[in-house]
Amino acid sequence: MKNNFVYLFFAIALFSCIQQEKPTVTAGFPFVLPQEKPERQLSAAMERIYDDYASPQPQNNELFSQFKYTELKGFDYHDHDGTITRRDPSKIILHDGKYYVWYTYRKTPTPPQGAKHCNDTIPSSDWDLSEIWYATSTDGFTWEEQGVAIRRPEKPAVGWRSVTTSDILEWKGKYYLYYQGFMEASGKRGDDCPVTVSYADSPEGPWTPYNKIVIANGAEGEWDQYSIHDPYPLVHDGKIYIYYKSDFGEKPDLVRMQGLAIAEDPLGPFEKHPLNPLITSGHETSLFPFKKGVAALVYKDGPEHNTIQYAEDWVNFEIAAITELMPYAAAPYVPDAFTDTRDGRGISWGLAHFINVTGNWSKFSSKLVRFDCDLSRDIHDPEMKHHRVVHKPEVYYRQGLSKQQKDRIAKENKSVLSMGS
């Protein structure tokens, strides 16, 4: 009797395994790509397009988009001689019928001269000796510069050397600008700085500096021991979520990844998430609520660059789409950034920056630019969903070989040709 029970057990287990296996088919894969995962054995690649992406076709994926760019009106760059730069814009907010954006503004007697040659008036880098300025617009294309929002404080206050890379939070009727506060010239070791904040009753200011570090660098030996960059606040679960980037490792092998710090009050204390870093790539930090979770534009640097990622729990990010020509330092207009939404609607436009716009490193400066996309659940723009974009030859030729590479190829050719003679 006991043996009968054993046989029955194994028979049930075997039947269960057979039921779970997908049927083996001999016919070729269907000519019309199924929108739902078919019940058949699939390659790893075919499993992936059904399991890892919202749709097997990019044009049907709400988190896939191309990006288009438009020159902005209203900003003067002094013929791009390197003495004026505007870069690293904040998220855009809408207030009293106007769009507002904050950004890093540098106006210096000379272009950047490097860490070895800088002083109290000569910048080391494009963002050294900077202030936070702001501008307003009624259409997102033409902007009116309003002037300084955050001045550099007196030494030794946080940010006395430079205040840069700001982002905005609206919280309980007040406004908070978070930004990097440099206390030495950028480039002395890297871009070393913590995060500080100023607050106001209106986007127009005046802004009151907190004069304290709100997100500190990590402890010695930790990944963010030297820098907290690109503070990017959103509201989730009734708390302030600030995503940020850090550079870690040593040159020339710097690694850039993204982390998260959470607080119940805009002035802190902020607690860093124990799973940091949360995103393994990306040069800047740009996110927006999407459905129940949060989406991230992951541009430049790292093994997963040029991806759009998604975390339903706001912590564990997965690749949702792969794209190209993503905005550099993307600063989207995010209408529900601070509403604590559980139904994020996505984005369709924002500002970014182009760096070294003339290509002349002795006159290094950056400029603000508008980008448009369709990462929104409320619009449907088939042009933005094209997944094969043809670029002009000049785009490719611009990525030409360096002199060092040409010399290496010439030596290789000489060696190969001499062996064949």
C-alpha positions in Angstrom: 0.0 0.0 0.0 2.9 2.3 0.9 4.5 1.7 -2.5 1.2 2.7 -4.2 1.2 6.0 -2.5 4.8 6.6 -3.5 4.0 5.8 -7.2 1.0 8.1 -7.1 3.1 10.9 -5.6 5.7 10.7 -8.4 3.0 10.3 -11.1 1.3 13.6 -9.9 4.7 15.4 -9.7 5.6 14.2 -13.2 2.2 15.3 -14.6 2.6 18.7 -13.0 6.0 19.2 -14.6 4.7 18.2 -18.0 1.8 20.6 -17.6 4.2 23.5 -16.7 6.5 22.9 -19.8 5.6 24.8 -22.8 4.7 22.7 -25.8 7.4 21.8 -28.3 6.3 22.9 -31.8 7.8 22.1 -35.1 6.1 25.0 -37.1 8.1 28.2 -37.6 7.4 31.3 -35.5 4.3 33.2 -36.7 4.6 35.7 -39.5 2.6 38.3 -37.5 4.4 39.0 -34.2 2.0 38.0 -31.4 1.3 40.9 -28.9 0.9 38.3 -26.1 3.5 35.7 -25.3 2.8 32.6 -27.3 2.6 29.2 -25.6 5.6 27.6 -27.2 9.3 27.2 -26.5 11.1 30.5 -27.0 14.7 31.6 -27.3 16.2 33.8 -24.5 15.8 36.8 -26.7 12.1 36.1 -27.4 11.4 35.4 -23.8 13.0 38.8 -23.0 10.9 40.9 -25.3 7.7 39.5 -23.7 8.9 39.4 -20.1 11.1 42.5 -19.7 9.3 45.1 -21.9 5.7 46.5 -21.9 5.3 45.5 -25.5 7.4 43.3 -27.9 7.3 46.3 -30.3 8.9 49.6 -29.3 6.2 51.8 -30.8 3.6 50.2 -28.5 5.8 50.7 -25.4 4.6 53.8 -23.4 8.2 54.1 -22.0 9.9 54.2 -25.4 10.4 57.5 -27.3 12.7 59.3 -29.6 13.8 62.8 -28.6 13.6 66.0 -30.6 15.4 69.3 -29.9 14.6 73.0 -30.4 16.8 76.1 -29.9 15.6 78.3 -27.1 15.0 82.0 -27.4 15.8 84.6 -24.8 19.4 83.7 -23.7 22.6 85.5 -24.6 25.9 83.5 -24.5 28.3 86.3 -25.4 29.1 84.6 -28.7 30.1 81.5 -26.8 33.5 82.8 -26.0 33.5 80.7 -22.8 32.8 83.5 -20.3 29.0 82.7 -19.9 27.5 79.3 -19.4 24.0 78.0 -18.6 23.7 74.4 -17.8 22.1 71.7 -15.5 18.5 73.0 -15.5 16.0 72.0 -12.8 12.7 70.3 -13.3 10.2 72.8 -14.7 7.2 73.8 -12.7 4.0 75.7 -13.6 3.0 78.6 -11.3 0.4 81.3 -11.9 0.4 80.8 -15.6 4.1 80.7 -16.1 6.8 78.0 -16.4 9.8 78.3 -14.1 13.2 76.8 -14.4 16.4 77.2 -12.4 19.9 76.5 -13.7 23.6 76.8 -13.1 24.9 80.2 -14.4 28.5 81.2 -14.7 29.8 84.6 -15.8 33.6 84.9 -15.4 36.4 87.0 -17.0 37.8 83.9 -18.7 36.7 80.5 -19.8 37.6 77.5 -17.5 41.3 77.1 -17.0 41.5 73.9 -15.1 42.1 73.2 -11.4 45.9 74.1 -11.5 45.3 77.5 -13.0 42.1 78.7 -11.3 41.8 81.4 -8.6 39.1 83.5 -7.0 37.9 84.8 -10.3 39.2 82.3 -12.9 37.1 79.1 -13.0 38.5 75.6 -12.9 35.6 74.1 -14.7 32.4 75.0 -16.6 30.4 75.0 -13.3 33.0 76.6 -11.0 32.3 80.0 -9.5 28.7 79.7 -10.5 25.3 80.9 -9.1 21.8 79.6 -9.5 19.7 81.7 -11.8 16.1 81.3 -13.1 13.9 82.1 -16.0 10.2 82.1 -16.9 8.2 81.3 -20.0 4.6 81.0 -21.2 5.3 78.6 -24.0 8.5 76.6 -23.1 10.4 77.9 -26.2 11.0 81.6 -25.5 12.3 82.4 -22.0 12.8 85.6 -20.0 15.8 85.5 -17.7 14.8 86.8 -14.3 18.3 86.8 -12.7 19.9 85.3 -9.7 18.0 83.1 -7.3 20.9 81.7 -5.1 24.1 83.6 -4.7 27.3 82.0 -3.5 27.6 82.6 0.2 30.5 83.9 2.1 33.3 81.5 3.0 33.2 79.1 4.8 29.4 78.5 4.3 28.3 75.5 2.3 28.7 76.4 -1.4 31.1 79.4 -1.0 33.1 78.3 -4.0 30.2 77.4 -6.3 26.5 76.6 -6.1 25.3 74.4 -9.0 22.9 71.8 -10.4 19.7 72.8 -8.6 16.3 71.1 -8.5 13.0 72.2 -7.1 10.5 70.8 -4.6 7.1 72.2 -3.8 6.0 71.0 -0.3 3.1 72.3 1.7 2.9 75.6 0.1 6.6 76.4 0.2 9.4 75.9 -2.3 12.8 74.3 -1.8 15.8 74.5 -4.1 18.4 71.7 -3.5 21.8 72.2 -5.0 25.4 71.1 -4.9 27.6 73.3 -2.6 31.2 73.3 -3.6 33.8 74.3 -0.9 36.8 73.9 -3.2 37.4 74.3 -6.9 36.1 71.5 -8.9 38.9 69.2 -10.1 41.1 69.3 -7.0 40.2 65.7 -6.6 37.0 65.4 -8.6 33.7 67.1 -8.3 33.6 66.9 -4.5 30.5 68.4 -2.8 27.5 67.6 -0.6 23.9 68.9 -1.0 22.4 71.9 0.7 19.1 73.8 0.3 17.4 77.2 0.3 13.7 77.8 0.7 11.0 80.5 -0.1 7.3 81.2 0.0 7.2 81.8 -3.8 9.2 80.6 -6.9 10.2 84.3 -7.2 12.0 84.1 -3.9 13.6 85.6 -1.9 15.4 82.4 -1.0 16.6 81.8 2.5 19.8 79.6 2.7 19.7 76.8 5.2 23.5 77.0 5.5 23.7 73.3 6.5 24.4 70.1 4.6 21.2 68.2 4.1 22.6 65.2 2.3 26.1 64.5 3.4 28.8 62.6 1.5 29.2 59.0 2.6 31.6 57.7 5.2 35.2 57.0 4.2 35.3 54.0 2.0 31.7 54.2 0.8 30.6 54.7 -2.8 29.5 58.3 -2.2 32.2 59.4 0.2 33.2 62.4 -2.0 30.1 63.7 -3.8 26.4 63.9 -3.8 25.4 65.3 -7.3 22.2 66.1 -9.1 19.7 66.2 -6.2 16.3 65.4 -7.7 13.3 65.6 -5.4 9.9 63.9 -5.9 7.1 63.2 -3.4 6.1 59.6 -2.7 4.4 57.9 0.2 4.0 61.3 1.9 7.8 61.7 2.0 10.5 63.5 0.1 12.5 61.2 -2.2 15.7 62.7 -3.4 17.5 60.7 -6.0 21.2 61.6 -6.6 24.3 60.6 -8.5 27.8 60.0 -7.1 31.2 59.6 -8.8 33.2 56.8 -7.2 36.5 55.1 -7.9 39.6 56.8 -9.2 40.3 58.5 -12.6 40.4 57.3 -15.3 38.0 54.6 -14.0 35.4 56.8 -12.4 32.0 55.0 -12.0 28.7 56.9 -12.0 25.6 55.5 -10.4 22.4 56.7 -8.8 21.2 56.5 -5.2 18.3 57.6 -3.0 17.8 59.5 0.2 14.4 59.9 2.0 13.1 62.3 4.5 9.8 63.4 6.1 10.8 67.0 6.2 12.5 69.0 3.4 15.3 70.0 5.7 15.9 66.5 6.8 17.2 64.4 8.3 17.6 62.4 5.0 18.3 58.7 5.3 20.1 57.0 2.5 18.5 53.8 1.1 20.3 50.7 2.3 20.3 49.2 -1.3 22.1 52.2 -2.8 23.2 52.5 -5.6 19.8 51.8 -7.2 20.7 52.6 -10.8 24.0 51.4 -12.2 24.4 54.0 -15.0 23.6 57.6 -16.0 25.5 60.9 -15.8 22.6 63.0 -14.5 19.5 62.1 -12.5 16.1 62.6 -14.2 13.0 60.8 -13.1 9.2 61.1 -13.1 6.2 59.3 -11.6 4.7 56.7 -14.0 1.7 54.6 -13.1 2.3 53.2 -9.6 6.1 53.7 -9.8 8.8 55.9 -11.1 10.6 56.0 -14.4 14.2 57.2 -15.0 16.1 58.6 -18.0 19.5 56.9 -17.9 21.8 58.7 -20.2 25.6 58.3 -20.6 28.0 56.3 -18.5 27.7 52.8 -17.3 26.6 49.4 -18.7 22.9 50.4 -19.0 23.2 53.9 -20.5 20.7 55.0 -23.2 17.9 53.2 -21.4 14.6 54.2 -19.8 14.1 52.3 -16.6 11.2 51.7 -14.3 10.7 50.8 -10.6 7.2 50.1 -9.4 8.4 50.1 -5.8 10.5 53.3 -6.5 13.7 51.3 -5.6 14.3 48.3 -7.8 14.8 49.5 -11.4 14.5 47.4 -14.5 15.1 48.4 -18.1 11.9 49.4 -19.8 13.2 50.6 -23.1 16.4 51.3 -25.1 16.6 54.5 -27.1 19.1 57.0 -28.6 20.0 60.7 -28.6 18.7 61.1 -25.1 18.7 64.6 -23.5 21.9 65.5 -21.7 21.0 66.6 -18.1 17.3 66.2 -18.8 15.0 68.4 -16.8 11.4 67.5 -17.7 8.2 69.3 -16.9 6.6 66.9 -14.4 3.1 68.1 -13.5 2.6 65.4 -10.8 6.1 65.5 -9.3 4.8 66.6 -5.9 1.2 65.3 -5.8 2.2 61.9 -4.3 0.3 60.3 -7.2 -0.3 56.6 -7.5 -1.2 57.2 -11.2 1.8 58.9 -12.7 1.1 60.3 -16.2 4.6 60.7 -17.6 6.3 63.5 -19.5 6.3 65.1 -23.0 8.9 67.9 -22.8 11.6 69.6 -20.8 14.9 71.4 -21.0 18.5 69.9 -21.2 21.9 71.3 -22.0 24.5 71.0 -24.7 28.1 71.2 -23.4 31.1 72.7 -25.2 28.8 73.9 -27.9 31.5 75.3 -30.2 33.8 72.3 -29.9 36.6 74.6 -28.8 37.9 73.4 -25.4 39.7 76.7 -24.8 36.2 78.5 -24.9 34.2 75.8 -23.1 30.6 76.8 -22.4 27.2 75.1 -22.3 23.7 76.2 -23.4 20.2 75.3 -22.5 18.0 73.5 -25.1 14.4 72.2 -25.2 13.6 68.5 -25.8 10.3 66.9 -26.7 9.3 63.2 -26.4 6.3 60.9 -25.9 6.7 59.3 -22.5 3.2 60.4 -21.6 0.1 58.3 -21.1 -2.0 61.3 -22.2 -0.7 61.8 -25.7 -0.1 59.6 -28.7 2.6 60.9 -31.1 3.6 58.2 -33.6 6.5 60.3 -34.9 8.1 60.1 -31.4 7.7 56.3 -31.5 9.8 55.6 -34.6 12.5 53.2 -33.7 14.7 53.7 -36.8 16.0 57.2 -37.1 18.3 58.1 -40.0 21.0 60.7 -39.0 22.9 62.8 -41.5 26.5 61.7 -42.3 27.8 64.7 -40.4 26.5 63.2 -37.1 28.7 60.2 -37.6 31.8 62.0 -39.1 31.7 64.2 -36.0 32.7 61.1 -34.0 36.0 60.9 -36.0 39.2 59.1 -35.1 41.6 60.9 -32.9 45.3 61.5 -33.9 46.3 58.8 -31.5 43.9 56.3 -33.1 45.1 57.2 -36.6 48.7 56.7 -35.5 47.9 53.3 -34.1 46.1 52.2 -37.3 49.0 53.5 -39.4 51.4 51.3 -37.4 49.2 48.3 -37.6 48.9 48.7 -41.4 52.6 49.1 -41.7 53.2 45.9 -39.7 50.6 43.9 -41.6 51.8 45.0 -45.0 55.5 44.3 -44.2 54.6 40.7 -43.1 52.8 40.1 -46.4 55.6 41.3 -48.6 
